[in-house]
């Protein structure tokens, strides 16, 4: 890891952008930073190697941050507690799973296996096919019954000498 000394006018997002990494990766390498908006001139920070942290290399320093984190980190937000909470959450995300912004194949498989909503389209298609087959079978049975009934009616006609009693 390389070191960097904060100069007047520097921001962590500018430093991250200059080094081609995300703000989350930079904060993850510097757990001593309590509020990303409050850095001091002369303060030393570590610049991590982006090759060792998958997902940390980016032209956009805000990549991988949620909208909530972005809102909490906004300099217009006067709540220092909110800024500190956002800084901590980004550091925790990096510590727990790297600063990845795209899932790893193993995480993808695990998510798919645990997600009940995945493949619902395929399940719905199977259910629709089963319903369609049942409806066709029912329709075929109804047609067969109608033909059988018609045959019984005709046999009654011929067995009665050609006239069918209508009840009148």
Backbone bond lengths (Angstrom), bond angles and torsions (degrees), N, CA, C in turn:
res aa  C-N    CA-C-N  psi(-1)  N-CA   C-N-CA  omega(-1)  CA-C   N-CA-C  phi
1 X - - - 1.449 - - 1.521 109.46 -
2 X 1.296 112.87 135.71 1.461 118.60 177.92 1.523 109.20 -90.32
3 X 1.294 116.22 158.36 1.461 121.46 178.30 1.515 110.92 -106.14
4 X 1.307 115.80 158.91 1.463 121.48 178.54 1.517 107.87 -147.86
5 X 1.330 116.67 137.97 1.456 122.45 176.56 1.520 109.07 -102.57
6 X 1.325 115.71 127.81 1.468 121.87 -178.10 1.527 109.68 -66.44
7 X 1.352 113.88 131.92 1.468 120.36 176.46 1.525 108.73 -107.86
8 X 1.294 116.40 167.79 1.459 121.65 178.30 1.528 109.66 -60.87
9 X 1.316 116.37 130.93 1.469 121.34 178.33 1.526 113.84 90.98
10 X 1.329 117.87 -7.87 1.471 120.55 179.50 1.523 110.80 -72.38
11 X 1.327 115.25 146.26 1.460 121.56 169.11 1.528 106.73 -128.35
12 X 1.319 116.23 155.91 1.466 119.15 -179.35 1.521 111.57 -62.89
13 X 1.323 116.93 -36.03 1.463 118.55 179.87 1.529 111.18 -67.47
14 X 1.346 117.87 -36.28 1.470 120.32 176.50 1.520 110.47 -66.35
15 X 1.335 116.55 -41.84 1.470 120.63 179.38 1.525 109.67 -63.54
16 X 1.338 116.36 -43.01 1.464 120.88 178.86 1.526 110.27 -61.40
17 X 1.325 116.91 -43.87 1.466 120.68 -179.24 1.519 111.36 -64.59
18 X 1.355 116.89 -42.72 1.472 120.40 179.15 1.519 111.53 -60.57
19 X 1.337 116.15 -33.70 1.455 120.92 -177.99 1.526 113.09 -94.49
20 X 1.338 116.67 6.13 1.464 121.19 175.81 1.513 113.95 65.25
21 X 1.331 116.48 42.11 1.463 120.11 -179.89 1.514 110.34 -138.38
22 X 1.317 115.38 173.63 1.461 120.23 178.68 1.523 109.85 -88.38
23 X 1.307 114.90 157.78 1.459 121.41 176.80 1.524 109.89 -63.66
24 X 1.337 116.40 -36.30 1.460 120.23 178.17 1.532 111.08 -60.73
25 X 1.330 117.72 -41.77 1.456 120.84 179.85 1.525 110.36 -64.82
26 X 1.324 116.42 -40.83 1.464 120.99 179.41 1.532 110.73 -65.42
27 X 1.317 116.99 -42.67 1.470 120.47 178.56 1.525 111.20 -68.10
28 X 1.327 116.52 -35.14 1.462 120.31 178.48 1.514 112.39 -64.19
29 X 1.322 117.21 -32.79 1.464 121.68 179.43 1.524 111.68 -80.52
30 X 1.326 117.29 -12.94 1.464 122.09 -177.61 1.523 110.63 -126.80
31 X 1.346 117.56 73.52 1.462 120.19 -177.35 1.531 113.41 -66.74
32 X 1.323 118.09 -14.20 1.460 121.16 178.96 1.517 113.56 -74.86
33 X 1.320 117.61 -14.17 1.468 121.25 178.88 1.524 107.56 -78.78
34 X 1.312 116.20 117.31 1.469 121.30 -177.83 1.522 112.57 -89.25
35 X 1.339 116.56 -28.91 1.458 121.50 -179.96 1.519 107.11 -141.40
36 X 1.325 116.49 116.80 1.467 120.88 -176.68 1.520 112.59 -62.69
37 X 1.327 117.54 -21.16 1.464 121.24 179.60 1.522 112.81 -87.53
38 X 1.325 117.63 -5.52 1.468 120.99 -176.74 1.526 109.59 -122.85
39 X 1.319 115.87 81.59 1.462 120.81 173.45 1.521 107.78 -113.88
40 X 1.322 115.59 154.73 1.470 120.04 -174.92 1.528 111.27 -110.49
41 X 1.309 115.84 149.40 1.464 121.59 173.64 1.532 107.10 -63.37
42 X 1.330 115.36 132.45 1.464 120.74 179.96 1.520 113.11 92.97
43 X 1.320 117.43 -13.00 1.465 121.57 179.29 1.527 108.89 -66.79
44 X 1.316 117.17 138.27 1.472 121.69 177.60 1.520 109.58 -96.75
45 X 1.314 115.00 135.20 1.466 120.42 175.79 1.519 108.80 -128.37
46 X 1.311 116.15 160.02 1.463 122.30 178.33 1.522 108.87 -96.44
47 X 1.313 115.49 138.09 1.465 121.84 175.83 1.534 105.84 -107.06
48 X 1.336 118.14 110.35 1.463 119.92 -177.76 1.520 112.26 -74.78
49 X 1.312 115.37 158.70 1.458 121.15 175.33 1.526 108.04 -78.86
50 X 1.311 117.18 125.24 1.466 119.95 -178.35 1.520 111.49 -72.18
51 X 1.332 118.28 -19.60 1.458 120.06 179.98 1.529 111.64 -71.24
52 X 1.328 117.41 -23.46 1.463 120.67 -178.62 1.526 112.61 -90.85
53 X 1.323 117.01 -10.75 1.466 120.54 -178.50 1.522 109.23 -120.71
54 X 1.347 118.24 98.57 1.458 119.56 -179.03 1.523 111.53 -59.88
55 X 1.312 116.58 136.43 1.456 121.31 178.45 1.507 114.47 86.23
56 X 1.346 117.73 -2.80 1.466 118.98 -177.28 1.520 112.56 -90.41
57 X 1.320 117.04 -17.49 1.464 120.30 -178.73 1.527 108.93 -81.24
58 X 1.335 116.02 123.69 1.460 119.98 -177.63 1.520 110.73 -165.63
59 X 1.331 115.10 149.99 1.462 120.46 172.89 1.527 110.30 -80.62
60 X 1.324 115.82 -19.61 1.461 121.88 -178.86 1.531 108.39 -102.02
61 X 1.328 118.14 109.94 1.467 119.60 -177.96 1.525 113.40 -66.25
62 X 1.323 118.01 -18.72 1.457 121.58 -177.55 1.528 113.15 -94.01
63 X 1.324 116.91 2.25 1.464 121.01 -179.14 1.520 109.84 -60.28
64 X 1.333 115.72 134.76 1.455 120.92 178.47 1.511 114.53 89.25
65 X 1.326 117.20 -5.06 1.463 120.13 178.27 1.524 109.26 -88.68
66 X 1.311 115.86 142.06 1.460 119.70 177.39 1.527 109.22 -78.05
67 X 1.315 115.87 163.89 1.462 120.21 178.25 1.522 110.49 -62.10
68 X 1.333 116.55 -36.01 1.467 120.72 178.87 1.518 110.32 -63.57
69 X 1.338 116.65 -45.11 1.463 119.97 178.89 1.526 110.58 -61.91
70 X 1.326 116.70 -42.32 1.462 119.92 178.71 1.529 110.93 -61.05
71 X 1.324 116.14 -43.62 1.469 119.91 179.98 1.524 111.46 -64.77
72 X 1.339 115.86 -40.76 1.464 119.57 -178.89 1.531 111.38 -69.12
73 X 1.335 117.26 -30.72 1.460 121.49 -178.97 1.525 112.68 -84.86
74 X 1.312 117.94 -10.33 1.461 121.50 -179.07 1.535 109.89 -55.68
75 X 1.332 116.38 131.49 1.470 120.33 -178.07 1.535 112.57 -62.90
76 X 1.327 116.86 -19.41 1.461 120.34 177.96 1.529 111.05 -76.27
77 X 1.333 115.59 -19.01 1.461 119.90 177.81 1.521 107.82 -73.81
78 X 1.298 116.76 113.84 1.473 121.40 -174.67 1.533 112.67 -84.06
79 X 1.317 117.62 -5.30 1.460 121.01 -178.74 1.529 110.02 -80.46
80 X 1.315 116.00 106.00 1.457 120.05 179.70 1.529 110.85 -66.28
81 X 1.333 116.59 -32.71 1.468 120.16 178.28 1.525 110.56 -63.07
82 X 1.326 117.15 -40.57 1.466 121.01 179.02 1.525 110.38 -65.52
83 X 1.340 116.79 -41.34 1.468 120.45 178.91 1.527 110.41 -64.18
84 X 1.332 116.70 -41.37 1.455 120.54 178.84 1.529 110.89 -66.34
85 X 1.318 116.64 -39.22 1.467 120.72 179.26 1.527 110.59 -64.11
86 X 1.327 116.93 -42.06 1.462 120.58 178.25 1.527 110.51 -64.73
87 X 1.329 117.42 -41.44 1.468 121.69 178.47 1.532 109.42 -61.56
88 X 1.342 116.26 -47.07 1.477 120.30 179.34 1.519 111.62 -61.47
89 X 1.326 117.01 -41.90 1.470 119.32 -177.93 1.528 111.40 -64.56
90 X 1.324 116.85 -38.60 1.469 119.26 177.81 1.523 110.91 -67.97
91 X 1.325 117.55 -40.56 1.462 120.93 178.41 1.526 110.23 -63.68
92 X 1.316 116.91 -40.06 1.464 121.25 179.14 1.522 110.73 -65.96
93 X 1.323 117.56 -41.74 1.460 120.74 178.83 1.517 110.94 -60.30
94 X 1.319 116.87 -41.61 1.458 120.73 -179.72 1.527 109.63 -67.75
95 X 1.329 116.26 -43.08 1.458 120.86 -177.63 1.523 111.29 -64.67
96 X 1.328 117.50 -39.94 1.455 121.34 -176.22 1.519 113.82 -79.34
97 X 1.311 117.77 -34.88 1.460 117.72 -175.51 1.502 113.95 -143.70
98 X 1.292 118.53 21.42 1.451 119.77 -175.51 1.508 109.63 75.29
99 X 1.302 116.57 177.36 1.463 119.49 -179.71 1.510 109.78 -96.84
100 X 1.325 115.49 33.63 1.452 119.75 -175.53 1.516 111.35 -64.54
101 X 1.305 113.63 138.77 1.453 119.20 177.08 1.514 110.30 -109.71
102 X 1.324 116.66 -7.26 1.451 120.63 175.70 1.520 107.84 -129.35
103 X 1.328 117.28 144.30 1.457 119.62 -175.12 1.522 112.37 -71.02
104 X 1.323 115.02 149.45 1.457 120.56 174.56 1.524 107.49 -80.12
105 X 1.327 118.21 158.66 1.469 119.62 179.83 1.531 113.00 -57.21
106 X 1.334 117.38 -38.07 1.468 118.60 -179.02 1.527 110.97 -68.38
107 X 1.344 117.51 -38.73 1.460 120.14 177.73 1.532 110.46 -66.93
108 X 1.328 116.78 -36.52 1.455 120.74 179.08 1.522 110.06 -62.85
109 X 1.343 117.44 -46.90 1.467 121.16 179.48 1.524 110.66 -61.41
110 X 1.327 116.31 -42.73 1.462 121.01 -179.10 1.531 110.07 -63.89
111 X 1.312 117.36 -42.49 1.455 121.58 179.92 1.524 110.97 -64.36
112 X 1.313 116.40 -44.09 1.463 120.32 179.89 1.517 110.60 -63.49
113 X 1.331 116.16 -41.35 1.469 119.89 -179.43 1.525 111.73 -64.93
114 X 1.325 117.40 -34.61 1.468 121.26 -176.39 1.518 113.92 -92.12
115 X 1.318 118.11 -10.27 1.462 120.59 -175.09 1.533 110.52 -89.68
116 X 1.321 118.03 118.24 1.461 119.76 -178.73 1.524 113.14 -71.99
117 X 1.334 117.24 -21.41 1.460 120.42 -176.28 1.523 113.14 -83.50
118 X 1.323 117.62 -12.23 1.458 120.23 -178.55 1.521 108.95 -73.46
119 X 1.289 116.87 141.49 1.460 125.07 -179.79 1.526 112.96 67.60
120 X 1.314 118.15 17.59 1.459 119.19 177.80 1.521 110.10 -66.56
121 X 1.310 117.37 -29.38 1.461 120.76 177.03 1.516 110.73 -63.23
122 X 1.332 116.06 -42.82 1.461 120.27 179.31 1.530 109.88 -66.80
123 X 1.339 116.71 -42.46 1.464 120.45 178.85 1.519 110.43 -63.78
124 X 1.316 116.95 -39.41 1.458 120.79 179.07 1.526 110.64 -64.27
125 X 1.332 116.35 -39.16 1.465 120.20 178.14 1.529 110.60 -64.06
126 X 1.329 116.68 -41.97 1.464 120.29 179.04 1.527 110.72 -63.39
127 X 1.333 116.83 -41.72 1.458 120.24 178.16 1.525 110.78 -64.56
128 X 1.331 116.89 -41.22 1.462 121.04 179.65 1.531 110.35 -63.39
129 X 1.326 117.39 -41.57 1.466 120.96 178.50 1.526 110.42 -63.20
130 X 1.337 116.20 -41.24 1.462 120.02 179.64 1.535 110.30 -64.44
131 X 1.351 116.61 -42.86 1.464 120.17 177.79 1.531 111.36 -62.87
132 X 1.336 115.74 -41.62 1.464 120.68 -179.72 1.531 110.01 -63.57
133 X 1.333 116.74 -43.06 1.460 120.48 179.74 1.526 110.52 -63.98
134 X 1.339 116.88 -40.62 1.463 120.90 178.75 1.525 110.37 -64.51
135 X 1.330 116.89 -40.86 1.463 120.99 179.73 1.529 110.52 -65.77
136 X 1.331 117.26 -40.50 1.458 120.60 178.96 1.529 110.86 -65.49
137 X 1.333 115.09 -39.98 1.462 119.46 179.04 1.529 109.94 -64.35
138 X 1.328 116.31 -43.06 1.461 121.75 179.04 1.529 110.11 -62.74
139 X 1.328 116.35 -41.92 1.457 121.84 179.78 1.533 110.16 -65.09
140 X 1.320 116.53 -41.33 1.466 120.53 178.93 1.526 110.25 -64.27
141 X 1.332 116.36 -41.65 1.473 119.84 178.16 1.517 110.48 -63.59
142 X 1.336 116.83 -41.11 1.466 120.61 179.96 1.524 110.31 -63.86
143 X 1.333 117.03 -40.97 1.471 120.79 179.37 1.520 110.40 -65.11
144 X 1.312 115.41 -41.87 1.461 120.12 -179.50 1.535 109.91 -64.56
145 X 1.334 116.40 -41.76 1.454 120.12 178.78 1.523 110.61 -65.15
146 X 1.324 117.13 -38.56 1.464 120.62 179.34 1.519 110.47 -64.88
147 X 1.331 116.71 -41.71 1.473 120.06 178.73 1.533 110.37 -64.47
148 X 1.332 115.14 -40.67 1.466 118.92 -179.67 1.527 110.30 -64.94
149 X 1.323 116.63 -41.23 1.463 121.04 179.22 1.525 110.11 -64.63
150 X 1.318 115.72 -41.00 1.467 119.59 179.37 1.529 109.86 -63.95
151 X 1.313 116.41 -38.67 1.471 119.93 178.05 1.512 111.27 -64.63
152 X 1.329 117.83 -39.30 1.467 121.03 178.35 1.524 110.14 -65.33
153 X 1.313 116.84 -39.35 1.458 120.46 179.54 1.512 110.42 -63.70
154 X 1.324 117.08 -43.67 1.464 120.86 -179.54 1.523 110.11 -66.68
155 X 1.328 116.17 -37.81 1.471 117.41 179.79 1.517 110.09 -66.87
156 X 1.334 118.19 -34.52 1.455 121.04 175.65 1.531 109.79 -64.12
157 X 1.327 116.92 -38.63 1.464 122.33 -178.58 1.529 109.74 -62.31
158 X 1.340 115.32 -49.43 1.451 118.97 -176.39 1.524 111.27 -71.79
159 X 1.337 116.86 -32.96 1.464 118.97 -178.08 1.528 111.52 -73.90
160 X 1.313 117.40 -20.68 1.462 119.70 -179.79 1.515 111.92 -93.30
161 X 1.298 118.02 12.46 1.471 121.64 177.37 1.511 112.49 84.06
162 X 1.340 117.48 20.53 1.440 119.18 174.39 1.514 114.35 98.80
163 X 1.302 118.64 -6.56 1.469 118.33 179.09 1.528 108.49 -120.19
164 X 1.259 115.29 139.82 1.448 121.63 -179.49 1.522 107.12 -106.99
165 X 1.301 115.46 129.02 1.462 120.38 179.48 1.524 108.71 -72.44
166 X 1.312 117.99 122.43 1.453 122.43 -179.09 1.508 111.52 -101.40
167 X 1.287 118.56 -8.56 1.460 120.21 178.83 1.489 113.50 92.00
168 X 1.352 120.21 9.66 1.457 122.35 -179.77 1.479 111.21 -108.72
